[in-house]
Each structure stands twice: as structure tokens, then as C-alpha cells.
Amino acid sequence: MKTFEIAILGAGASGLFSASLLGKTNKIIIDSGIKAGRKVLASGGGLCNFSNKNMGAEYYFSQNPHFIKSALAGFKPQDFLDVLDENNISYYLRSSGQYFAKSSKDILNLLLSKIDKQSTIFALDNKIISVVKNDDIFEIKTDKNVFYAKKVICALGGPTYKKLGGTSCAFKIAQNFGHSIIPPYPALCGIIWDKKQKKIFEDLAGLTIKAKISCQNYTFTDDILFTHEGLSGPAVFKLSLYGLKNKEILINFLPMVNFKDFLLQNKNSTKTLSNIFAEIMPKHLSLVLLKDFNKTLPNATKQDLKYLEDSFCAYKLKVQNTYDYDKSEVCAGGINTKEISSKTFESRKIENLYFIGECLDITGQLGGYNLHFAWASAKAAAKAILQDL
Ligand SMILES: Cc1cc2nc3c(=O)[nH]c(=O)nc-3n(C[C@H](O)[C@H](O)[C@H](O)COP(=O)(O)OP(=O)(O)OC[C@H]3O[C@@H](n4cnc5c(N)ncnc54)[C@H](O)[C@@H]3O)c2cc1C
């Protein structure tokens, strides 16, 4: 029975990066895909938004918000840029602070090239079925093989995008070892219209505007996009991190306009309201928001003005559902980080078992934060393992 020093479960962002940092340590990387790094390739629309200049715990959501601090301190955006510079990989910075590669392939090829070939076996096309620990040795059963290792790094990601390898396997493994799971939900995704909303907004499909949207204590001002199915775009994606299902969101369709002043400026205008609003927003959106309101401003009562302000600047939308896992960039929730060491990412329940990347209850905002966490958690675990060998 061959026993590997380390088995890395998952050849995604965090698994591959950890393997690259583990040098000549004897290891096996197991993945269900025929190829490694499928989500890395798909990331950032093929340009891989691999990190962000503005980095900090405040860009992540977790039931244990301080957990991530140590990993972020141990691996900064500049550390990944240094790796890219050393290997002549081009990247660029957008005004939003997001770092992008020229191509996701460059990032994936770099990760693969940094993994020591002699000491590493790739077991691709192997779907992991179970992991158990007997007498200090982990037994990893796949649909084709059984592998043994002294240490396991579980880097199996979350259930989003099945076709790119997304599964809940990490959660099952963690639960079997006694870990608890913070209830997962799809995040960085759009909202789906209910029947009534679809009737109201369907004809706006294709329209993008800047809006301010809020839910509970969270607010974002960015583009929203009307689709046939629902509401999408970066502002909605960002808000979805905090879980929107069955919650009410507020939309200000005119975040750059002082609405009261605008009405005051037009108080004597006898133009139709849709014509007045056409100066500051797409006319078909104003018609939808006005519904049956057909008074002119000189005839509007105080109550009417309040109605207009609520419709245009504080539109209430009850979210019945968001997109499912197959259309969401990440899965929020996951393995409870209170049961994981924030320094080493080792399980506090099972010695020599490490969890890194998206499977943990740490979810980053839109903008390169999830890949950055994949790198940072991989770095922390690899460093601890190398010190321990
Ligand atoms: C379309 C899309 C675009 C994205 N773009 C960005 C972006 O630009 N920037 C950003 O920061 N984040 C982005 N993300 C999120 C980011 O890709 C993930 O958060 C990141 O890849 C997580 O890394 P990971 O190593 O934890 O998991 P993954 O990269 O998902 O790797 C997990 C691996 O485990 C394997 N696996 C799962 N179950 C099994 C099993 N039972 N047996 C064997 N193998 C298994 C999978 O095949 C996969 O290779 C995007 C996600 C998607 C879906």
C-alpha cells in the first residue's frame, strides 16, 4: 500500500496553489475533472480576476468574520503579483481595484508549471466518494481507486457550476469528520422575478442602469441589469452575498439625482411625467415605475409627490428567489470556521486534515476576492504543513 505524504483533494484554485507551494513533498492531487482548474479557466469571463488592490476582512462574509484576518496578513495581493512578475505573466489593474490577467489560461498554466512534477501524481477523472481515517492514515476512495495519505488538504470548493466540477463533497467529508456546516446558499448571483414582477419588468429586459440597492444594512451603488428572468448586474451580485431569498430590497433608480430638487425645478411643467423623467432616465423605465399615475406636476398633491419619490427612489422588491447554484459564482456558507485553525487551516477536530478555499464559510465580494482567499488559505496551510514535515 503506497502512502502519500499529502493528498490534495481538488485540482482547483486552492488545491493547485497549495501543491505549487509544497515543493518536493510527495503528494497526490485528486480531481473528478479530466482537466485541472476548470473554474480558474472560466473565471473573470476568461480573464481571471485573481485579486483586488483593496483587500481586507471587510470584503468577506462569514459567521466568523475575524477568521480570515490571519490568512490575509500572510498573503497579500502583492504576493500574488510578485509570483506573476517573476514568471513574466501580464496582468492589469482596473479602476475598481480588480486585478485581471490577460488570459485565465496564463494563471492556470502558471499554477501547473509551479507544481514539482517528480514528487506529484495527478489522479484526474477520479470522483472522490469518501474519506476516512484509520490509524493515522487517511483512506480516500474514488469511483476508480483507493489512495492513502498521511495528511489531507480538502480543497474541493462548493456546489456552484456543476459542469465545472462544483459539488457539496467537501461538506459531506467535513460532516463525516464531525464538522458543522453553516447553511450554504448561492451568492454573487441575480434575482429571479416572481410572476407579478415578471409582468411588470419583463419588457425592460436588456436595460442596464446605475442604481443604489439596499437590503438590511448593506447598500451598493452600481449597474443593475434587467433580464427576462430577473434582475442581475454587479450591484445585485454584490448584495446577493448577504442572502436575499425571502427578503425585501429597496431600489433607488436615480442615485445621482436629488429627487426633491428635480421635482421642484419642474413644478410648473405641464409636460407628462414620463417626458420630464426622460431627461434623467430611460423613458420605458419611468413608464413602468409611474404605472397608472398620469397627473402633471402642477396637479400633484403632497401625497402624490411622496408616491413618486417612493416609486423612483425607494422601490420595494420582495425577493422570492435568486439564481440557483448553476448560475451563481460562489456558494456562501460552508464549513464552520470556528472548528478550523485560522493560522494553519487544520481541522480542530481531526489532526492532519486541512480545509482551504471556497468550501469554508468565508465568501468574498465580487472583484477577485474569492480567488484571493483560495491563494491565501492555500498559502497558510502549505506553510504549516512544510513546518510540520
Ligand atoms: C463562472 C465563474 C467565474 C468566476 N470568476 C471569478 C473571478 O473572476 N474572481 C474570483 O475571485 N472568483 C471567481 N469565481 C469564484 C472562484 O472561481 C472560486 O471561488 C474558486 O475557484 C474557489 O477555489 P477552490 O479551490 O476552493 O475551488 P474550485 O476552484 O472550485 O476547485 C474545486 C475542485 O474540486 C473538484 N471536485 C469537487 N468535488 C469533487 C469530487 N467529489 N471528487 C473529485 N474532485 C472534486 C472540482 O472538480 C474542482 O476542480 C468564479 C466562479 C465561477 C463559477
The ligand as a Tripos MOL2 file, in Angstrom:
@<TRIPOS>MOLECULE
LIG
   53    58     1     0     0
SMALL
NO_CHARGES

@<TRIPOS>ATOM
      1 C1        -18.0990   31.2180  -13.7910 C.3       1 LIG1
      2 C2        -17.2890   31.6230  -12.5860 C.ar      1 LIG1
      3 C3        -16.4780   32.7410  -12.6590 C.ar      1 LIG1
      4 C4        -15.7420   33.1320  -11.5360 C.ar      1 LIG1
      5 N1        -14.9090   34.2100  -11.6260 N.ar      1 LIG1
      6 C5        -14.1870   34.6000  -10.5500 C.ar      1 LIG1
      7 C6        -13.2560   35.6850  -10.6410 C.ar      1 LIG1
      8 O1        -13.0320   36.2540  -11.7020 O.2       1 LIG1
      9 N2        -12.5980   36.0450   -9.4950 N.ar      1 LIG1
     10 C7        -12.7770   35.3970   -8.2990 C.ar      1 LIG1
     11 O2        -12.1470   35.7700   -7.3080 O.2       1 LIG1
     12 N3        -13.6010   34.3350   -8.2160 N.ar      1 LIG1
     13 C8        -14.2880   33.9280   -9.3020 C.ar      1 LIG1
     14 N4        -15.1120   32.8280   -9.2090 N.ar      1 LIG1
     15 C9        -15.1170   32.0490   -7.9460 C.3       1 LIG1
     16 C10       -13.8200   31.2080   -7.8770 C.3       1 LIG1
     17 O3        -13.6280   30.5560   -9.1220 O.3       1 LIG1
     18 C11       -13.9100   30.1750   -6.7770 C.3       1 LIG1
     19 O4        -14.2450   30.8080   -5.5740 O.3       1 LIG1
     20 C12       -12.5610   29.4480   -6.6130 C.3       1 LIG1
     21 O5        -12.2820   28.7140   -7.7750 O.3       1 LIG1
     22 C13       -12.6190   28.5130   -5.4180 C.3       1 LIG1
     23 O6        -11.4270   27.7910   -5.3770 O.3       1 LIG1
     24 P1        -11.4090   26.3640   -4.6890 P.3       1 LIG1
     25 O7        -10.0380   25.8210   -4.8880 O.co2     1 LIG1
     26 O8        -11.9320   26.4510   -3.3310 O.co2     1 LIG1
     27 O9        -12.4740   25.5120   -5.5060 O.3       1 LIG1
     28 P2        -12.5080   25.1400   -7.0510 P.3       1 LIG1
     29 O10       -11.6230   26.0320   -7.8250 O.co2     1 LIG1
     30 O11       -13.9400   25.0680   -7.4000 O.co2     1 LIG1
     31 O12       -11.8690   23.6820   -7.0880 O.3       1 LIG1
     32 C14       -12.5270   22.5650   -6.5300 C.3       1 LIG1
     33 C15       -12.1140   21.3400   -7.3080 C.3       1 LIG1
     34 O13       -12.6410   20.1930   -6.6480 O.3       1 LIG1
     35 C16       -13.0990   19.2710   -7.6370 C.3       1 LIG1
     36 N5        -14.1170   18.4030   -7.0260 N.ar      1 LIG1
     37 C17       -15.2820   18.7520   -6.4530 C.ar      1 LIG1
     38 N6        -15.9270   17.6650   -5.9930 N.ar      1 LIG1
     39 C18       -15.1400   16.5890   -6.2830 C.ar      1 LIG1
     40 C19       -15.2470   15.1980   -6.0550 C.ar      1 LIG1
     41 N7        -16.2920   14.6350   -5.4260 N.pl3     1 LIG1
     42 N8        -14.2270   14.4040   -6.4830 N.ar      1 LIG1
     43 C20       -13.1590   14.9160   -7.0910 C.ar      1 LIG1
     44 N9        -12.9970   16.2300   -7.3410 N.ar      1 LIG1
     45 C21       -13.9810   17.0650   -6.9420 C.ar      1 LIG1
     46 C22       -13.6390   20.1410   -8.7590 C.3       1 LIG1
     47 O14       -13.6070   19.4420   -9.9690 O.3       1 LIG1
     48 C23       -12.6770   21.3230   -8.7320 C.3       1 LIG1
     49 O15       -11.6170   21.1740   -9.6510 O.3       1 LIG1
     50 C24       -15.8380   32.3990  -10.3210 C.ar      1 LIG1
     51 C25       -16.6510   31.2710  -10.2710 C.ar      1 LIG1
     52 C26       -17.3630   30.8730  -11.3860 C.ar      1 LIG1
     53 C27       -18.2140   29.6440  -11.2990 C.3       1 LIG1
@<TRIPOS>BOND
     1     1     2 1
     2     2     3 ar
     3     2    52 ar
     4     3     4 ar
     5     4     5 ar
     6     4    50 ar
     7     5     6 ar
     8     6     7 ar
     9     6    13 1
    10     7     8 2
    11     7     9 ar
    12     9    10 ar
    13    10    11 2
    14    10    12 ar
    15    12    13 ar
    16    13    14 ar
    17    14    15 1
    18    14    50 ar
    19    15    16 1
    20    16    17 1
    21    16    18 1
    22    18    19 1
    23    18    20 1
    24    20    21 1
    25    20    22 1
    26    22    23 1
    27    23    24 1
    28    24    25 2
    29    24    26 1
    30    24    27 1
    31    27    28 1
    32    28    29 2
    33    28    30 1
    34    28    31 1
    35    31    32 1
    36    32    33 1
    37    33    34 1
    38    33    48 1
    39    34    35 1
    40    35    36 1
    41    35    46 1
    42    36    37 ar
    43    36    45 ar
    44    37    38 ar
    45    38    39 ar
    46    39    40 ar
    47    39    45 ar
    48    40    41 1
    49    40    42 ar
    50    42    43 ar
    51    43    44 ar
    52    44    45 ar
    53    46    47 1
    54    46    48 1
    55    48    49 1
    56    50    51 ar
    57    51    52 ar
    58    52    53 1
@<TRIPOS>SUBSTRUCTURE
     1 LIG1         1 GROUP 0 **** ****
